[in-house]
């Protein structure tokens, strides 16, 4: 009887926290996608150089803002509204929302693409205009992809989105490097970057255009996959719709109005949240050179080091928080709609704890191993490596802040507090813009932008946490959520650094030495987290492959 009760309790816990499994699936895909993104950045960087990376990332910032406004928030918004209908088994209404969402993105995405293509000169300098125009069609395609991803996420099925993300990155990697090489090769006799300014600009522009083509090819590949998944599930979807006996299904006009009202706050929140990078880009690549008469080629090259290397690496751990947020949104929305606030509060606490368990050691690891990690992924001159290393160490501090603020933004949206993330992001943006503008004139150069990133993410983290607390009367447990992971990460960081330095003396190779250091550090962190009682056996079981983790812990005598 006692064993049966324990089994039932264990099964109930696993079922109740199934969003962690879905988050794990999405996080794994996100991590794989980010790793693929990192791995192809190295050959891409060798082809197009720092200037090409600078041009690409400058155009990408503006493309990203237009994408945010038009299409990027669609998966989260659609996931929320459809999940609420699915919770009530209103399948017909859910499907009508899906169709209306498609109509919405076709209209909005089409207009946004045209604005970006024909208005490129309003956003960027002449040499970057061809890159931005290459991005324009991707916005239209992404809107359709976003609706399909949101539809499956509303059904608490993250596998389709996960596979599509990996396929997107694979296609992106292949086409980016290939197209950049072919475009450059068609204009230059060799693959040696020219010494003259005009040649450098043409080289960078051609390379950045090729990389932008890769982004579009990746999104198109993901869309074709998601269309295939929808076709495979079309029979089941239609059977549910036809079997739905609810009669009070709203009209298409009413549903479109609902979608617009829900999507708009998501768009504003996400767009303002992402404006930080665009503002920093404008301040550094346009305002600073204009005021101090600096060479724009050198400025864009240095920006390429910051955005193409240091920031790209620092963004990898945030993928887990994004996945956790995407998985949590339908669950929180359903619990809120059912007035089960206590359960929503429990899920929020567990999601925050899980995110901190991952992001804190990642931040510490990036800080102590910044130089070998950068050297492992990119082939730099000594000057560029020194810059990328210092910037990565500074940005490592923001990893925890960005992870928690990303998660809490989606939690607030799931709770129906749609305006809170917008206000918090707006206040944080004003603060970081003031800090960046002031520090850029102190001689800190790109470190001023890195500090501004820390200020922005820290402000967002604090404000969002306060907003969640007010929304559901939630107080996060401190010791096991923050202090234990931080203590375990400190031991991990010291050990990883010592192992790296010892191996470096033996091998003389940073690339060979850093991999064992990372692996040993990760194993030590896992062991210390359990020994310090930072995570319970029940919580371990709720993670993806949780039972395997428990068996490993027991074999190592970490659990009784």
Buried (B, 14 or more C-beta within 10 A) or exposed (E): EEEEEEEEEBEEBBEBBBBBBBBBBBBBBBBBBBBBBBEBBBBBBEBBBBBBBBBBBBBBBBBBBBBBBBBBBBBBBBBBBBBBBBBEBBBBBBBBBBEBBBBBBBEBBBEBBEBBBEBBEEBBBEBBBBBBBBBBBBBBBBBBBBBBBBBBBBBBBBEBBBBBBBBBBBBBBBBBBBBBBEBBEEEBEEEEBEEEEEBBBBBBBBBBBBBBBBBBBBBBBBBBBBEEBBEEBEEEBEEBBEEBEEEEBBEEEEBBEBBBEBBBBBBBBBBBBBBBBBBBBBBBBBBBBEEEEEEBBEBBBBBBBBBBBBBBBBBBBBBBBBBBBBBBBBBBBBBBBEEEBEBBBBBBBBBBBBBBBBBBBBBBBBBBBBBBBBBBBBEBEEEBBBBBBBBBBBBBBBBBBBBBBBBBBBBBBBBBBBBBBBBBBBBBBEBBBEBBBEBBEEEBBBBBBBBBBBBBBBBBBBBBBEBBBEBBEBEBEEEBBBBBBBBBBBBBBBBBBBBBEEBBEEEEEBEBBBEBBBEBBBBBBBBBBBBBEBBEBBBBBBBBBBEEBBEBBEEEEBBE
